[in-house]
Amino acid sequence: MTVSYAFSQPSRVSPETRERVMASARELGYQRPSPVARSLRSGRTDQIGVVVPEHLSYAFDDPQAARFFAGVADVCVERGLGMVLIPTHGASRSDRASSDVDRVLSAAVDAYVLWTTYSGDPVLEAVASSGRPAAIQGGPEVAGIITVTGDDRAAAYAVAAAALATRERSRGGHVPVVLSFPVDGDRSPWLGVGGDLTPDVPYPVTARRLEGYRDALAAHGFGWDQVAVAVTTTNLRDEGTRNTAAVLDRIAPDAPLLVLAMSDELALGARDALASLQREAIITGWDASEEAVAAGIISVENPLREQGRRCAEAALGLKQPTRPVSWRVVQRPGDPAAD
């Protein structure tokens, strides 16, 4: 008991006694009580598992994902908890699904926070039935998992409407293009028109943003069959550059573009592709990064750090989300539609 107190409750033994215990421990090569044994006794690990449906480096490469994970980390720091990143393949191939489920369920964590994924992801069912509390950013909505999200459809409509207003105040004639997140569980690249997209997009964030873009464009006289759509495989700037270049092969060389991109990273990639060709364009993004707004990209302020915090608090039972996440359209001051 004295040894136990010396390590875990040092105030209950005298400094002299504690030093004798520590000296003996150093001589024996004993570091401290096993955290694994302690967790077995208490039933807690004091760690949150953050499920990332991407390769692990994505959590550091993608600025938007990094903001979300920083919000989770804020809560962990405040509560003295650890944070365990659990990567999964994030694709619907059955040969990978089993290993994903095993990796998630074998993690020694007290609760889960999940980055948005697709409907039918087997990890969702596994987490929901694990008996451990969980929260997900963006959805899908699953019984047993708390969802933290905003109104992506309304935000997509608003940012597209802002771009269309800018178009109408200029000389007009801009051809609409959408740079979309994946639309199927395998994250297949795709290039076509909106009318040919699969009607059942399993990613709720992607589906709602496509709906918002479609509604705004229709309100300004564009049929969905007229709108070029490039589906990316992941949220990286190079994807925005590559897919914009592919779309240009289908559009008249002198036509200005109106690019609706589902992230600032894709929007900045589109800007790079168009600038190299000196093509006129109005570009929208998502997440209102400083670089994007400074570059004149119309964007949606979507506070991902706050969403990370909300997910962690909900999973830990500290606070329940009582309202949708707020958002607003952001433009560089002085741009036509910012007034």
C-alpha positions as CSV (number, residue, x, y, z in Angstrom):
1,M,0.0,0.0,0.0
2,T,2.8,2.4,0.8
3,V,4.3,1.7,-2.7
4,S,1.0,2.3,-4.3
5,Y,0.5,5.6,-2.5
6,A,4.1,6.7,-3.3
7,F,3.3,6.5,-7.0
8,S,-0.4,7.4,-7.3
9,Q,-1.1,9.6,-4.2
10,P,2.3,10.9,-3.0
11,S,0.7,13.4,-0.6
12,R,-0.3,10.4,1.6
13,V,3.3,9.4,2.4
14,S,6.2,11.4,3.8
15,P,8.8,12.8,1.4
16,E,11.4,10.6,3.0
17,T,9.3,7.4,2.6
18,R,8.5,8.3,-1.0
19,E,12.2,8.8,-1.9
20,R,13.0,5.4,-0.3
21,V,10.3,3.8,-2.5
22,M,11.5,5.5,-5.6
23,A,15.2,4.6,-4.9
24,S,14.2,0.9,-4.6
25,A,12.1,1.2,-7.8
26,R,15.0,2.6,-9.7
27,E,17.3,-0.2,-8.4
28,L,14.8,-2.8,-9.6
29,G,14.2,-1.1,-12.9
30,Y,10.5,-0.6,-12.0
31,Q,9.0,2.5,-13.8
32,R,5.5,2.9,-12.5
33,P,2.2,0.9,-12.2
34,S,1.0,-0.6,-15.5
35,P,-1.6,1.7,-17.1
36,V,-3.1,-1.4,-18.8
37,A,-3.7,-3.0,-15.4
38,R,-5.0,0.3,-14.0
39,S,-7.5,0.6,-16.9
40,L,-8.7,-3.0,-16.3
41,R,-9.5,-2.2,-12.7
42,S,-11.1,1.2,-13.4
43,G,-12.8,0.3,-16.7
44,R,-11.5,3.6,-18.2
45,T,-8.5,4.4,-20.4
46,D,-8.9,8.2,-20.3
47,Q,-8.5,8.4,-24.1
48,I,-10.8,9.4,-27.0
49,G,-10.5,7.5,-30.2
50,V,-10.8,9.7,-33.3
51,V,-11.7,7.6,-36.4
52,V,-10.2,9.0,-39.6
53,P,-11.6,7.4,-42.8
54,E,-8.4,8.3,-44.7
55,H,-4.7,7.4,-44.6
56,L,-3.2,8.7,-41.3
57,S,-1.2,11.5,-42.9
58,Y,-4.5,13.1,-44.1
59,A,-5.1,14.3,-40.6
60,F,-2.1,16.5,-40.9
61,D,-2.1,17.3,-44.7
62,D,-5.7,18.5,-44.9
63,P,-6.1,22.0,-43.3
64,Q,-9.8,21.5,-42.7
65,A,-9.4,18.1,-41.1
66,A,-6.6,19.5,-38.9
67,R,-8.9,22.2,-37.6
68,F,-11.5,19.6,-36.6
69,F,-9.0,17.4,-34.9
70,A,-7.6,20.5,-33.1
71,G,-11.1,21.0,-31.6
72,V,-11.1,17.5,-30.3
73,A,-7.6,18.0,-28.9
74,D,-8.7,21.2,-27.1
75,V,-11.2,19.2,-25.1
76,C,-8.7,16.5,-24.4
77,V,-6.2,19.0,-23.0
78,E,-8.8,20.6,-20.8
79,R,-9.9,17.2,-19.4
80,G,-6.5,15.6,-19.2
81,L,-7.3,12.9,-21.7
82,G,-5.3,11.3,-24.5
83,M,-6.3,11.3,-28.1
84,V,-5.9,8.2,-30.3
85,L,-6.0,8.6,-34.1
86,I,-7.6,5.5,-35.7
87,P,-7.2,5.5,-39.5
88,T,-9.5,3.4,-41.7
89,H,-9.6,2.8,-45.4
90,G,-12.8,4.8,-45.8
91,A,-13.9,2.8,-48.8
92,S,-16.6,0.2,-49.3
93,R,-14.4,-2.7,-50.4
94,S,-15.4,-5.7,-48.2
95,D,-11.8,-7.0,-48.0
96,R,-10.9,-3.8,-46.2
97,A,-14.0,-3.3,-44.1
98,S,-13.3,-6.2,-41.8
99,S,-9.8,-4.9,-40.9
100,D,-11.3,-1.4,-40.4
101,V,-13.8,-2.7,-37.9
102,D,-11.2,-4.7,-36.0
103,R,-8.9,-1.7,-35.8
104,V,-11.6,0.6,-34.4
105,L,-13.1,-1.9,-31.9
106,S,-9.7,-3.0,-30.6
107,A,-8.6,0.6,-29.7
108,A,-8.3,1.1,-26.0
109,V,-10.5,4.2,-25.8
110,D,-13.5,5.4,-23.7
111,A,-15.4,7.1,-26.5
112,Y,-15.2,7.8,-30.3
113,V,-15.3,10.8,-32.5
114,L,-15.8,10.2,-36.2
115,W,-14.9,12.3,-39.2
116,T,-17.8,12.2,-41.7
117,T,-18.1,9.0,-43.8
118,Y,-20.6,7.3,-46.1
119,S,-23.9,5.6,-45.4
120,G,-23.4,1.9,-44.9
121,D,-19.8,2.2,-43.6
122,P,-19.5,-0.9,-41.4
123,V,-17.4,1.1,-39.0
124,L,-20.6,3.1,-38.1
125,E,-22.6,0.0,-37.1
126,A,-19.6,-1.4,-35.2
127,V,-19.1,1.8,-33.2
128,A,-22.9,2.2,-32.5
129,S,-23.0,-1.4,-31.1
130,S,-19.8,-1.2,-29.2
131,G,-21.4,0.2,-26.0
132,R,-19.0,3.2,-26.1
133,P,-20.4,6.7,-26.6
134,A,-19.7,8.3,-30.0
135,A,-20.3,11.5,-32.0
136,I,-19.8,12.1,-35.7
137,Q,-19.2,15.3,-37.7
138,G,-21.5,15.8,-40.7
139,G,-23.1,12.3,-40.6
140,P,-24.5,9.9,-41.7
141,E,-27.0,9.9,-38.9
142,V,-27.0,6.5,-37.1
143,A,-28.9,5.4,-34.0
144,G,-26.5,5.4,-31.1
145,I,-24.1,8.0,-32.6
146,I,-24.6,11.7,-31.9
147,T,-24.4,13.9,-35.1
148,V,-22.9,17.3,-35.1
149,T,-23.5,19.2,-38.4
150,G,-24.7,22.4,-40.0
151,D,-27.2,23.0,-42.9
152,D,-24.8,22.3,-45.8
153,R,-27.6,22.5,-48.3
154,A,-28.6,26.1,-47.3
155,A,-24.9,27.1,-47.1
156,A,-24.2,25.7,-50.6
157,Y,-27.2,27.5,-52.0
158,A,-26.0,30.8,-50.4
159,V,-22.4,30.6,-51.6
160,A,-23.5,29.7,-55.1
161,A,-26.0,32.5,-55.1
162,A,-23.3,34.9,-54.0
163,A,-21.1,33.8,-56.9
164,L,-24.0,34.1,-59.3
165,A,-24.7,37.6,-58.1
166,T,-21.1,38.5,-58.8
167,R,-21.4,37.0,-62.3
168,E,-24.5,39.1,-63.0
169,R,-22.8,42.3,-61.9
170,S,-19.9,41.6,-64.3
171,R,-20.2,41.0,-68.0
172,G,-21.7,37.5,-67.3
173,G,-21.5,34.5,-69.5
174,H,-19.6,32.4,-66.9
175,V,-20.1,28.6,-67.4
176,P,-20.8,26.8,-64.1
177,V,-18.5,23.9,-63.0
178,V,-18.7,21.9,-59.7
179,L,-15.7,20.3,-58.1
180,S,-17.3,17.7,-55.9
181,F,-16.2,15.4,-53.1
182,P,-16.6,11.6,-53.7
183,V,-20.1,10.4,-54.6
184,D,-19.6,6.6,-54.0
185,G,-18.2,4.4,-51.3
186,D,-15.2,3.5,-53.5
187,R,-14.3,7.2,-54.1
188,S,-14.2,6.7,-57.8
189,P,-13.2,9.8,-59.9
190,W,-15.8,10.9,-62.3
191,L,-16.4,13.6,-65.0
192,G,-19.7,14.4,-66.6
193,V,-22.8,16.6,-66.0
194,G,-24.9,17.0,-63.0
195,G,-27.9,15.2,-64.5
196,D,-25.9,12.0,-64.9
197,L,-24.8,11.8,-61.3
198,T,-25.9,8.9,-59.2
199,P,-29.2,9.9,-57.5
200,D,-28.2,8.3,-54.2
201,V,-24.9,9.9,-53.0
202,P,-24.0,8.0,-49.8
203,Y,-21.9,10.8,-48.3
204,P,-24.4,13.2,-46.7
205,V,-22.1,16.2,-46.8
206,T,-21.5,15.8,-50.5
207,A,-25.2,15.1,-51.2
208,R,-26.4,18.2,-49.4
209,R,-23.9,20.5,-51.0
210,L,-24.7,19.2,-54.5
211,E,-28.4,19.8,-53.8
212,G,-27.7,23.4,-52.7
213,Y,-25.6,24.1,-55.8
214,R,-28.2,22.6,-58.0
215,D,-31.0,24.6,-56.5
216,A,-29.1,27.9,-56.7
217,L,-28.1,27.3,-60.3
218,A,-31.7,26.3,-61.3
219,A,-33.0,29.6,-59.7
220,H,-30.6,31.4,-62.1
221,G,-31.8,29.5,-65.2
222,F,-29.2,26.7,-65.3
223,G,-30.4,23.1,-65.8
224,W,-28.5,20.5,-63.9
225,D,-27.7,18.8,-67.2
226,Q,-25.8,21.9,-68.3
227,V,-23.5,21.9,-65.3
228,A,-20.1,20.1,-65.6
229,V,-19.2,18.1,-62.5
230,A,-15.8,16.7,-61.7
231,V,-15.7,14.3,-58.8
232,T,-12.5,14.2,-56.9
233,T,-11.1,11.3,-54.9
234,T,-9.8,13.3,-51.9
235,N,-9.6,16.8,-50.6
236,L,-6.2,17.9,-51.9
237,R,-5.2,21.0,-53.8
238,D,-3.6,18.9,-56.6
239,E,-7.0,17.3,-57.1
240,G,-8.6,20.7,-57.7
241,T,-5.9,21.5,-60.2
242,R,-6.1,18.2,-62.1
243,N,-9.9,18.1,-62.2
244,T,-10.2,21.7,-63.3
245,A,-7.8,21.0,-66.2
246,A,-9.9,18.0,-67.2
247,V,-13.1,20.1,-67.2
248,L,-11.5,22.7,-69.4
249,D,-11.2,20.2,-72.2
250,R,-15.0,20.2,-72.4
251,I,-15.6,24.0,-72.3
252,A,-15.0,26.6,-75.0
253,P,-11.5,28.1,-74.7
254,D,-12.8,31.7,-74.3
255,A,-15.6,31.0,-71.8
256,P,-15.2,32.4,-68.3
257,L,-15.9,29.9,-65.5
258,L,-17.9,29.9,-62.3
259,V,-16.3,27.2,-60.2
260,L,-18.2,25.8,-57.2
261,A,-15.7,23.8,-55.2
262,M,-16.6,21.9,-52.0
263,S,-13.5,23.0,-50.2
264,D,-11.0,25.8,-50.2
265,E,-8.2,23.4,-51.0
266,L,-10.0,22.3,-54.2
267,A,-10.9,26.0,-55.0
268,L,-7.2,27.0,-54.6
269,G,-6.2,24.1,-56.9
270,A,-8.8,25.4,-59.5
271,R,-7.4,28.9,-59.2
272,D,-3.9,27.6,-59.9
273,A,-5.1,25.7,-63.0
274,L,-7.0,28.7,-64.4
275,A,-4.3,31.3,-63.6
276,S,-1.7,29.3,-65.5
277,L,-4.0,29.5,-68.6
278,Q,-5.1,33.1,-67.9
279,R,-8.7,32.1,-67.8
280,E,-11.3,34.4,-66.2
281,A,-13.2,32.8,-63.3
282,I,-15.4,33.3,-60.2
283,I,-14.5,30.6,-57.7
284,T,-16.2,29.5,-54.5
285,G,-14.8,27.3,-51.7
286,W,-15.7,26.1,-48.3
287,D,-14.2,26.7,-44.8
288,A,-13.0,30.4,-45.3
289,S,-9.3,29.8,-44.9
290,E,-7.2,33.0,-44.9
291,E,-5.4,32.0,-48.1
292,A,-8.7,31.4,-50.0
293,V,-10.4,34.6,-48.9
294,A,-7.3,36.6,-49.6
295,A,-7.2,35.1,-53.1
296,G,-10.7,36.4,-53.8
297,I,-12.4,33.0,-53.4
298,I,-16.0,33.3,-52.1
299,S,-16.2,30.8,-49.2
300,V,-18.3,29.4,-46.4
301,E,-17.2,29.9,-42.9
302,N,-17.8,26.5,-41.4
303,P,-16.2,26.4,-37.9
304,L,-14.6,23.0,-38.0
305,R,-12.7,23.5,-34.8
306,E,-15.9,24.2,-33.0
307,Q,-17.4,21.1,-34.5
308,G,-14.5,19.0,-33.2
309,R,-15.0,20.5,-29.8
310,R,-18.7,19.7,-29.9
311,C,-18.2,16.2,-31.0
312,A,-15.7,15.5,-28.2
313,E,-18.0,17.1,-25.6
314,A,-21.0,15.1,-26.8
315,A,-19.0,11.8,-26.9
316,L,-17.8,12.4,-23.3
317,G,-21.3,13.3,-22.1
318,L,-20.3,16.9,-21.2
319,K,-22.7,18.7,-23.5
320,Q,-25.3,17.6,-26.0
321,P,-25.6,19.6,-29.3
322,T,-28.8,21.6,-29.1
323,R,-28.5,23.5,-32.3
324,P,-27.0,23.2,-35.8
325,V,-23.5,24.5,-36.4
326,S,-23.7,28.1,-37.7
327,W,-22.2,29.2,-41.0
328,R,-21.9,32.3,-43.1
329,V,-20.7,33.3,-46.6
330,V,-17.4,35.1,-46.5
331,Q,-15.8,37.3,-49.2
332,R,-12.9,39.7,-49.5
333,P,-14.0,43.2,-48.6
334,G,-14.6,45.3,-51.7
335,D,-15.5,42.3,-53.9
336,P,-18.8,43.0,-55.9
337,A,-21.1,40.7,-54.0
338,A,-19.6,41.4,-50.6
339,D,-21.4,44.8,-50.3
